[in-house]
Amino acid sequence: MADGQSSSAWDEIKAERIIASLAQEAGALMPILHALNDGFGHVPDCAVPLIATALNISRADVHGTLTFYHDFHRQPPAPHAIKLCRAEACQSRGARELERHAEHRLGVKMGSTTADGAIALQPIYCLGNCANGPSALVDGVLQAEIDNKKFDALVAALDAKKTTADASLVGSGIKIFVPGEATAKALGADGVAHAIAEHASRHNIPLSIVRTGGRGAFWLEPLIEMQTANGRIAYAHVTASDVPALFAADFLKGGAHAKRIGDPAQHDWFKNQTRLTFARCGVVDPRSLDDYVVQGGLDGLKRALSLRPADVVTEIEASGLRGRGGAGFPAGRKWRTVLETPGDTKYIVCNADEGDSGTFADRLLMEGDPFLLIEGMAIAGLSLGATQGFVYLRSEYPDAARVFGAALEAARAGGVLGSNVLSSGKAFDIALRMGAGAYICGEETSLLESLEGKRG
């Protein structure tokens, strides 16, 4: 084995099964490395020749990709990982001072593991939580507004039993909307949802908890909302300890409470906004295709299917739609180029590897209204002659990956993706591909190289 490392026969059998399950995918190397990394906690050396054989590439190519990306481990990692954000926004809120405290508290330098091998302290670059830094991923869970005291508490709680699943309650009765968006969760939204569910269960109160995306007002989070006879009523800065008092104040009917802010649409920050891309974020269940359709979703895809591809592109040109990546490139020009370029196989690729501080619009959309992205990619694919799309998402966004993955499954089950999109006889599907901690892969040519299983 490479580097003299031994491997049990079981490790090889397990690795072979993982590799075989993914080897037929386009650009299979990155998904295989992720699956091995998740399955073993690292990529065992015995897997390198197995991958090379399965994909008909050299061991050097496998090794080069494996060692290029920060997220792939060559050896079993520490049981716990604390990844402190070093991006500019977090630095401006004290991340460097927090890093010095963390090194002193753990007795290690950044990028090292504690003497007992229990905790790895690592840097990470932008978690899309810029308004609430300093931020960190602690065993894969986003934490916000970390000071020295909170850091010490997080370290002390590493071995405590954790509830990792989103708290939701499907039932009859009043709907309570609790954000499941990453920043809201980092500020305590999961604890609030669990407390509401437990209180309702103890007192036999019929209600449904819907985990939404975020409205973007992070200074109000956790922001929970009730569906009352008079519309949505919101309560801001809610903590788990507030829940009994909120029930006592009859918040299910919009009752008076110090944290009540009323109709969120009439809040001073929201009422003068015109929301287009983010109109549904914070309003709908991002995993529910039915919610999306009720709010006008799929109308665009249905209309596109009724037009000739060239006519769809003409409408995109006439709309003046521009890209959201910063350069404002006319979308119609790009679509026209792809439509008129000969080729038997075409792909639609979405770059969701945003990595610059403050630019986490992709995360908010994928966590709050993922079907909008799915519908847009389907329109593009069906109009330009592509049957396959890829979303390349940065690994620093685990919540976005979970929500978008669930939405993809719902879209396939609902006939929005697959071999017969909305009974049109046309095929289009989307694969979610994860990056592995390489900042450069936000640049489009590096991203495409990574999609093909290469170094960025």
C-alpha positions in Angstrom: 0.0 0.0 0.0 1.1 3.6 -0.6 3.2 5.2 2.1 3.5 1.8 3.8 0.0 1.9 5.3 -1.7 -1.4 5.8 -5.4 -1.9 5.1 -7.7 -4.6 6.1 -9.5 -6.7 3.5 -12.8 -5.2 4.8 -11.5 -1.7 4.1 -10.8 -2.7 0.5 -14.2 -4.4 0.1 -16.0 -1.3 1.6 -14.0 1.0 -0.7 -14.7 -1.1 -3.8 -18.4 -0.9 -3.0 -18.4 2.8 -2.7 -16.3 3.3 -5.8 -18.5 0.9 -7.9 -21.7 2.7 -6.8 -20.4 6.0 -8.3 -18.0 5.0 -11.0 -20.5 5.5 -13.9 -21.3 9.1 -13.0 -19.9 11.9 -15.2 -16.8 13.3 -13.5 -17.0 10.6 -10.9 -13.7 11.2 -9.1 -14.9 14.0 -6.8 -18.1 12.2 -5.7 -16.1 9.1 -5.1 -13.5 10.9 -2.9 -16.3 12.6 -1.0 -18.1 9.3 -0.4 -14.9 7.6 0.8 -14.0 10.6 3.0 -17.5 10.4 4.5 -17.6 6.7 4.8 -14.1 6.2 6.4 -13.5 9.7 7.8 -10.6 9.8 5.4 -9.6 8.4 2.0 -7.7 5.2 2.7 -4.5 4.6 0.7 -5.9 1.3 -0.5 -8.6 3.2 -2.4 -6.2 5.0 -4.7 -5.4 2.1 -7.0 -9.0 0.9 -6.9 -10.2 4.3 -8.1 -7.6 4.5 -10.8 -8.7 1.1 -12.1 -12.4 1.8 -12.0 -12.1 5.2 -13.8 -9.2 4.2 -16.1 -7.0 7.0 -15.0 -3.5 7.0 -13.5 -2.8 6.7 -9.8 -1.0 10.0 -10.1 -4.1 11.7 -11.3 -6.1 10.3 -8.4 -3.4 11.3 -5.9 -3.1 14.8 -7.4 -6.8 15.5 -7.0 -6.9 13.9 -3.6 -4.1 16.1 -2.2 -5.2 19.3 -3.9 -8.5 19.8 -1.9 -8.4 20.7 1.8 -11.4 18.7 2.8 -10.1 15.3 1.9 -8.1 13.6 4.7 -5.3 11.1 4.1 -5.4 9.8 7.7 -8.2 9.3 10.2 -9.1 12.8 11.5 -9.6 13.9 15.0 -13.0 13.1 16.5 -13.8 16.8 16.7 -13.1 19.6 14.3 -13.4 23.3 15.0 -13.1 25.4 11.9 -12.7 29.2 12.6 -13.6 31.6 9.8 -10.8 33.7 8.6 -12.7 35.7 6.0 -12.5 39.5 6.1 -16.0 40.1 7.6 -15.3 37.8 10.5 -11.9 39.4 11.0 -13.5 42.8 11.3 -15.6 41.4 14.1 -12.8 39.9 16.1 -11.9 36.6 14.5 -8.2 37.0 14.8 -8.5 37.7 18.6 -10.8 34.7 18.9 -8.2 32.6 17.0 -5.5 33.6 19.5 -7.8 32.6 22.4 -8.6 29.3 20.7 -4.9 28.5 20.3 -4.3 29.3 23.9 -7.4 27.4 25.2 -6.5 24.2 23.2 -2.8 24.5 23.4 -2.2 24.2 19.7 -1.5 26.4 16.7 -4.1 26.9 13.9 -4.0 23.9 11.6 -3.0 21.5 14.3 -4.6 18.9 16.5 -4.6 18.9 20.3 -2.0 16.7 22.1 -4.6 14.1 23.0 -5.7 13.9 19.4 -9.3 14.9 20.2 -9.7 18.3 18.5 -8.5 19.7 15.2 -8.3 23.5 15.0 -8.5 24.5 11.4 -9.1 27.7 9.3 -12.0 28.0 7.0 -12.7 30.9 4.5 -16.2 32.3 4.6 -19.2 30.5 5.9 -21.7 32.9 4.4 -22.6 34.2 7.9 -20.9 37.6 7.5 -23.4 39.7 9.5 -23.1 37.5 12.6 -19.4 36.7 13.0 -17.0 35.6 14.2 -18.3 32.3 12.9 -17.1 28.7 13.0 -18.1 25.2 11.9 -18.0 23.0 15.0 -18.3 19.3 14.0 -20.1 20.5 10.9 -22.6 22.8 12.7 -22.5 26.5 12.0 -22.0 28.7 15.1 -22.4 32.5 15.1 -21.3 35.4 17.3 -18.6 33.5 19.0 -16.6 35.3 21.7 -14.1 33.7 24.1 -16.7 32.6 26.6 -18.9 31.0 23.9 -15.9 29.3 22.4 -15.0 27.7 25.8 -18.6 26.6 26.2 -18.5 25.0 22.7 -15.4 23.1 23.5 -16.8 21.9 26.8 -19.9 20.7 25.0 -18.2 18.8 22.2 -18.8 15.4 23.7 -22.4 16.2 24.8 -25.3 14.5 23.0 -26.5 16.7 20.2 -29.8 16.8 18.3 -28.7 17.4 14.7 -32.1 17.0 12.9 -34.2 20.0 12.1 -37.2 20.1 14.4 -40.4 20.0 12.4 -43.8 19.0 13.4 -46.3 17.9 10.7 -49.8 18.0 11.8 -53.0 19.9 11.9 -53.7 23.2 13.5 -51.9 26.6 13.3 -48.8 26.8 11.2 -45.7 28.2 12.9 -42.8 29.2 10.6 -39.4 28.8 12.1 -36.4 29.4 9.9 -34.1 26.5 9.0 -31.7 28.8 7.3 -28.0 28.5 8.4 -27.6 31.8 10.2 -30.9 31.5 12.0 -29.9 28.0 13.1 -26.6 29.3 14.3 -28.5 31.9 16.4 -30.7 29.2 18.1 -33.6 28.5 15.7 -33.3 24.8 16.1 -33.6 25.1 19.9 -36.7 27.3 19.5 -38.3 24.8 17.1 -37.6 21.9 19.5 -39.0 23.9 22.5 -42.2 24.7 20.6 -42.7 21.1 19.5 -42.1 19.8 23.0 -44.4 22.3 24.6 -47.1 21.6 22.1 -46.8 17.8 22.6 -46.9 18.1 26.4 -50.1 20.3 26.3 -51.8 18.5 23.3 -51.8 21.7 21.3 -52.4 21.0 17.5 -49.9 22.9 15.4 -47.5 22.4 12.5 -43.9 23.7 12.5 -42.6 24.6 9.0 -38.9 25.2 8.6 -38.5 28.0 6.1 -35.6 29.8 4.6 -34.6 33.2 6.0 -35.9 36.6 5.2 -32.4 38.1 5.4 -32.9 40.3 8.5 -30.3 38.5 10.6 -30.5 41.0 13.4 -34.1 39.8 14.0 -33.2 36.1 14.1 -34.5 33.8 15.2 -37.6 35.3 13.7 -40.7 33.1 14.0 -44.1 33.7 12.4 -47.6 32.5 13.0 -50.3 32.0 10.4 -53.3 33.8 12.1 -56.7 34.9 10.9 -55.2 38.3 10.3 -52.2 37.0 8.3 -48.7 36.4 9.4 -47.6 37.7 12.7 -43.9 37.7 13.7 -41.9 37.5 16.9 -38.2 38.5 16.8 -35.1 37.4 18.8 -36.9 34.4 20.1 -35.0 32.0 22.4 -36.0 28.6 23.6 -36.5 30.0 27.1 -39.1 32.4 25.6 -41.4 29.6 24.4 -43.5 29.0 27.6 -44.2 32.8 27.9 -45.1 33.0 24.2 -47.7 30.2 24.6 -49.0 32.0 27.7 -49.4 35.2 25.7 -51.4 33.2 23.1 -48.8 33.9 20.4 -50.5 31.3 18.2 -53.2 33.9 17.6 -50.8 36.8 17.4 -51.1 37.7 21.1 -49.2 40.7 22.6 -45.7 40.0 23.8 -42.5 42.1 24.1 -41.0 40.3 21.1 -44.0 40.7 18.8 -43.2 42.8 15.7 -46.5 42.2 13.9 -46.9 41.6 10.2 -43.4 41.2 8.8 -44.4 42.7 5.5 -45.1 46.0 7.4 -41.9 46.0 9.3 -39.8 49.1 8.6 -37.0 47.2 7.0 -39.2 45.0 4.8 -42.1 47.3 3.7 -40.2 49.4 1.2 -38.4 46.5 -0.5 -39.3 45.0 -3.8 -38.3 41.4 -3.7 -38.0 39.4 -6.9 -35.4 36.6 -6.6 -36.0 36.3 -2.9 -39.8 36.9 -2.8 -40.5 33.4 -1.5 -37.6 33.1 0.9 -38.8 32.9 4.5 -42.4 32.5 3.3 -42.5 28.9 2.0 -41.3 25.5 3.0 -38.2 25.2 0.7 -38.6 21.4 0.6 -42.3 21.5 -0.6 -42.9 21.6 -4.3 -46.6 22.2 -3.6 -45.7 25.4 -1.7 -43.6 26.5 -4.6 -46.5 25.9 -7.1 -49.0 27.7 -5.0 -46.7 30.7 -5.0 -46.5 30.8 -8.8 -43.7 28.3 -9.3 -43.4 26.4 -12.5 -45.4 28.9 -14.6 -42.2 29.9 -16.4 -41.2 26.4 -17.1 -44.6 25.5 -18.4 -44.6 28.5 -20.8 -41.1 27.7 -22.0 -42.1 24.2 -22.9 -44.9 25.7 -25.1 -42.4 27.8 -27.1 -39.6 26.9 -29.6 -36.1 27.1 -28.0 -35.1 30.1 -30.2 -38.2 31.9 -29.0 -37.3 31.4 -25.3 -33.8 32.8 -26.0 -35.4 35.8 -27.7 -37.5 36.5 -24.7 -34.5 36.2 -22.4 -32.7 38.7 -24.6 -35.6 41.1 -24.6 -36.0 40.9 -20.8 -32.6 42.4 -20.2 -31.8 39.7 -17.6 -28.3 39.9 -16.5 -26.0 37.5 -14.5 -25.8 37.9 -10.7 -22.1 37.2 -10.5 -20.9 40.8 -10.3 -20.2 41.6 -14.0 -23.8 41.8 -15.0 -23.2 39.9 -18.2 -26.4 39.7 -20.4 -27.9 36.3 -19.9 -29.5 36.4 -23.4 -26.2 36.8 -25.1 -24.8 33.8 -23.3 -27.9 31.7 -24.0 -27.8 32.6 -27.7 -24.1 31.6 -28.0 -24.9 28.2 -26.5 -28.0 27.7 -28.6 -26.2 28.4 -31.8 -23.0 26.5 -31.0 -23.0 23.0 -32.6 -22.6 20.1 -30.2 -24.1 16.7 -29.6 -23.9 17.2 -25.8 -24.4 20.3 -23.8 -24.5 21.0 -20.1 -26.0 23.6 -17.8 -23.6 24.4 -14.9 -24.6 26.6 -11.9 -21.7 28.1 -10.1 -22.8 28.1 -6.4 -19.2 28.3 -5.1 -19.4 31.9 -3.8 -16.5 32.5 -1.5 -16.0 36.3 -1.1 -17.2 37.9 2.2 -20.7 39.2 2.0 -21.6 37.4 -1.2 -23.8 34.6 0.2 -26.9 35.2 -2.0 -26.5 31.7 -3.4 -26.7 30.2 0.0 -29.9 32.1 0.9 -31.6 31.1 -2.3 -30.7 27.5 -2.1 -31.8 27.3 1.5 -34.9 29.4 1.1 -36.3 28.8 -2.5 -34.3 26.0 -4.2 -37.1 25.2 -6.7 -36.5 28.6 -8.3 -33.0 27.5 -9.2 -34.2 24.1 -10.3 -36.9 25.7 -12.5 -34.4 28.2 -14.0 -31.9 25.6 -14.9 -34.6 23.4 -16.4 -35.7 26.3 -18.6 -32.2 26.9 -19.7 -31.4 23.2 -20.3 -34.6 22.5 -22.3 -34.2 25.6 -24.4 -30.5 25.1 -25.2 -30.5 21.4 -25.9 -29.0 20.1 -22.6 -30.3 17.1 -20.8 -28.0 17.4 -17.7 -27.3 20.2 -15.3 -24.8 20.5 -12.5 -24.8 22.7 -9.4 -21.4 23.1 -7.9 -21.8 24.1 -4.3 -19.0 24.9 -1.8 -18.6 22.4 1.0 -18.7 25.3 3.6 -22.6 25.3 3.0 -23.8 22.0 4.5 -27.3 23.3 5.2 -27.7 24.5 1.6 -26.6 21.0 0.4 -29.2 19.3 2.6 -32.1 21.6 1.6 -31.2 21.6 -2.1 -30.7 17.8 -2.1 -34.2 17.4 -0.7 -35.6 19.8 -3.3 -34.0 17.8 -6.1 -35.7 14.6 -4.8 -39.0 16.4 -4.6 -38.6 17.8 -8.1 -37.9 14.3 -9.6 -40.9 12.8 -7.7 -43.1 15.6 -9.0 -42.0 15.2 -12.7 -40.1 18.5 -12.8 -36.9 16.7 -13.5 -36.2 13.4 -15.2 -36.8 11.7 -18.5 -40.2 13.4 -19.1 -40.3 16.9 -17.7 -43.9 17.9 -16.9 -45.1 15.3 -19.4 -43.4 17.1 -22.3 -41.4 14.1 -23.5 -38.2 16.1 -22.9 -35.5 15.1 -20.5 -33.5 17.2 -18.1 -32.0 16.4 -14.7 -29.7 18.1 -12.2 -26.8 16.7 -10.1 -25.5 18.4 -7.0 -21.7 18.4 -6.8 -19.8 19.5 -3.8 -16.5 21.4 -3.7 -13.9 20.4 -1.2 -12.4 23.5 0.3 -10.6 25.1 -2.7 -11.3 28.8 -2.9 -10.1 28.9 -6.5 -13.0 26.7 -7.7 -15.3 29.7 -7.6 -13.6 30.8 -10.8 -15.5 29.2 -13.7 -12.6 27.4 -15.5 -11.3 26.0 -12.2 -14.9 24.9 -11.4 -15.2 23.0 -14.7 -11.9 21.3 -14.1 -13.1 20.3 -10.6 -16.4 19.0 -12.0 -14.3 16.7 -14.3 -12.5 15.3 -11.2 -9.3 17.4 -11.6 -7.4 19.9 -9.5 -9.0 23.4 -9.7 
